[in-house]
């Protein structure tokens, strides 16, 4: 069985269409069909069922798809390890992030990392913390930078950085007159924050409920950090974010923060996780080291970068 057959099968699983898989790989549909027939002959079982809407995996096909993804990932890691031995200092790193902070920090880190290692390709995908940790545990990603990280015995923390949330607003927002953002302010001022699927929103709503207050005054239910920041700059809303996620905006005087009162204090960690027992490639290890250094520098100076 050739590696090419597994490569073609993986693309077929992704596209769910022989025609689209062929287009993605730059080969003819006949080439895809031939390799699929080789695999079915090798395993002695049909792997797909054809329909007008494309292909559907059989039970055998589902099993092969799971193992084929892992096999290709391991082949790629082996290639990178060999490149490392040859001193080529190239490769690819797959990273998962969640939350505004994870995205903001990783974007800052990879921008600087690229200057040091221009031949390393970094793929970043965003999702929930459980999704990010599961991707690392399954070998689908090298690293996960997450906040509100649930316990996962399959993942180990390379480093953890403490995070406290604060109220974020425009420099001329009326709330800046207050030295501390109180519980009732969450009801008084219009807020921009994610929906209830996000941990920070659930923590705030549960805190208000315990104190006998109505729900937070969320005028803008938005998960995009870019849109949140723009709403804050326009004085349309107050945000609740870790200052680290908007460090450059604070430094530029575009946004300011006020600490949350003890009763609504939100503390968590920014965690850089990897699969337990995994040996990172040169590229992944260098990026992990770079992220660690940036977080350490921020902790010591309060300045990102």
RAMO-V100001 format. One record per residue. N is the residue number from 0. RES is the residue in one small letter. D_CENTER is the distance of its C-alpha to the mean C-alpha in whole Angstrom. Layout:
N&RES&D_CENTER ; N&RES&D_CENTER
//
This chain:
0&x&35 ; 1&x&33 ; 2&x&30 ; 3&x&30 ; 4&x&31 ; 5&x&27 ; 6&x&26 ; 7&x&27 ; 8&x&27 ; 9&x&23 ; 10&x&23 ; 11&x&26 ; 12&x&23 ; 13&x&20 ; 14&x&23 ; 15&x&25 ; 16&x&28 ; 17&x&30 ; 18&x&31 ; 19&x&27 ; 20&x&27 ; 21&x&30 ; 22&x&29 ; 23&x&25 ; 24&x&27 ; 25&x&30 ; 26&x&32 ; 27&x&35 ; 28&x&34 ; 29&x&37 ; 30&x&35 ; 31&x&32 ; 32&x&35 ; 33&x&37 ; 34&x&34 ; 35&x&33 ; 36&x&37 ; 37&x&37 ; 38&x&34 ; 39&x&36 ; 40&x&39 ; 41&x&37 ; 42&x&36 ; 43&x&39 ; 44&x&37 ; 45&x&36 ; 46&x&32 ; 47&x&32 ; 48&x&34 ; 49&x&34 ; 50&x&35 ; 51&x&35 ; 52&x&32 ; 53&x&30 ; 54&x&30 ; 55&x&29 ; 56&x&28 ; 57&x&31 ; 58&x&31 ; 59&x&31 ; 60&x&29 ; 61&x&26 ; 62&x&27 ; 63&x&27 ; 64&x&24 ; 65&x&22 ; 66&x&24 ; 67&x&24 ; 68&x&20 ; 69&x&20 ; 70&x&23 ; 71&x&22 ; 72&x&19 ; 73&x&21 ; 74&x&24 ; 75&x&21 ; 76&x&20 ; 77&x&24 ; 78&x&25 ; 79&x&22 ; 80&x&24 ; 81&x&28 ; 82&x&26 ; 83&x&26 ; 84&x&29 ; 85&x&31 ; 86&x&29 ; 87&x&27 ; 88&x&24 ; 89&x&22 ; 90&x&20 ; 91&x&16 ; 92&x&13 ; 93&x&10 ; 94&x&6 ; 95&x&3 ; 96&x&2 ; 97&x&4 ; 98&x&8 ; 99&x&10 ; 100&x&10 ; 101&x&7 ; 102&x&7 ; 103&x&11 ; 104&x&11 ; 105&x&9 ; 106&x&11 ; 107&x&14 ; 108&x&14 ; 109&x&13 ; 110&x&16 ; 111&x&18 ; 112&x&17 ; 113&x&18 ; 114&x&22 ; 115&x&22 ; 116&x&21 ; 117&x&22 ; 118&x&22 ; 119&x&18 ; 120&x&16 ; 121&x&12 ; 122&x&10 ; 123&x&6 ; 124&x&5 ; 125&x&3 ; 126&x&5 ; 127&x&7 ; 128&x&8 ; 129&x&10 ; 130&x&8 ; 131&x&6 ; 132&x&9 ; 133&x&11 ; 134&x&10 ; 135&x&11 ; 136&x&14 ; 137&x&15 ; 138&x&14 ; 139&x&12 ; 140&x&10 ; 141&x&11 ; 142&x&9 ; 143&x&6 ; 144&x&6 ; 145&x&7 ; 146&x&10 ; 147&x&13 ; 148&x&12 ; 149&x&14 ; 150&x&17 ; 151&x&16 ; 152&x&19 ; 153&x&17 ; 154&x&15 ; 155&x&16 ; 156&x&15 ; 157&x&16 ; 158&x&16 ; 159&x&16 ; 160&x&16 ; 161&x&18 ; 162&x&17 ; 163&x&20 ; 164&x&19 ; 165&x&22 ; 166&x&24 ; 167&x&23 ; 168&x&25 ; 169&x&27 ; 170&x&30 ; 171&x&33 ; 172&x&32 ; 173&x&34 ; 174&x&32 ; 175&x&32 ; 176&x&36 ; 177&x&34 ; 178&x&34 ; 179&x&31 ; 180&x&29 ; 181&x&31 ; 182&x&30 ; 183&x&33 ; 184&x&31 ; 185&x&28 ; 186&x&31 ; 187&x&33 ; 188&x&30 ; 189&x&28 ; 190&x&24 ; 191&x&21 ; 192&x&18 ; 193&x&16 ; 194&x&18 ; 195&x&19 ; 196&x&16 ; 197&x&14 ; 198&x&15 ; 199&x&16 ; 200&x&19 ; 201&x&20 ; 202&x&21 ; 203&x&23 ; 204&x&24 ; 205&x&26 ; 206&x&27 ; 207&x&29 ; 208&x&30 ; 209&x&31 ; 210&x&33 ; 211&x&35 ; 212&x&33 ; 213&x&32 ; 214&x&29 ; 215&x&27 ; 216&x&28 ; 217&x&25 ; 218&x&26 ; 219&x&23 ; 220&x&20 ; 221&x&17 ; 222&x&14 ; 223&x&13 ; 224&x&14 ; 225&x&16 ; 226&x&18 ; 227&x&18 ; 228&x&19 ; 229&x&22 ; 230&x&23 ; 231&x&24 ; 232&x&26 ; 233&x&28 ; 234&x&29 ; 235&x&28 ; 236&x&26 ; 237&x&25 ; 238&x&21 ; 239&x&20 ; 240&x&17 ; 241&x&17 ; 242&x&19 ; 243&x&16 ; 244&x&14 ; 245&x&17 ; 246&x&19 ; 247&x&20 ; 248&x&22 ; 249&x&23 ; 250&x&25 ; 251&x&26 ; 252&x&28 ; 253&x&26 ; 254&x&25 ; 255&x&26 ; 256&x&25 ; 257&x&27 ; 258&x&27 ; 259&x&26 ; 260&x&30 ; 261&x&30 ; 262&x&30 ; 263&x&26 ; 264&x&25 ; 265&x&21 ; 266&x&20 ; 267&x&17 ; 268&x&15 ; 269&x&12 ; 270&x&11 ; 271&x&11 ; 272&x&11 ; 273&x&13 ; 274&x&15 ; 275&x&18 ; 276&x&21 ; 277&x&19 ; 278&x&20 ; 279&x&18 ; 280&x&19 ; 281&x&21 ; 282&x&18 ; 283&x&15 ; 284&x&17 ; 285&x&18 ; 286&x&15 ; 287&x&14 ; 288&x&18 ; 289&x&17 ; 290&x&14 ; 291&x&16 ; 292&x&19 ; 293&x&18 ; 294&x&17 ; 295&x&20 ; 296&x&22 ; 297&x&20 ; 298&x&22 ; 299&x&25 ; 300&x&26 ; 301&x&23 ; 302&x&23 ; 303&x&19 ; 304&x&20
//
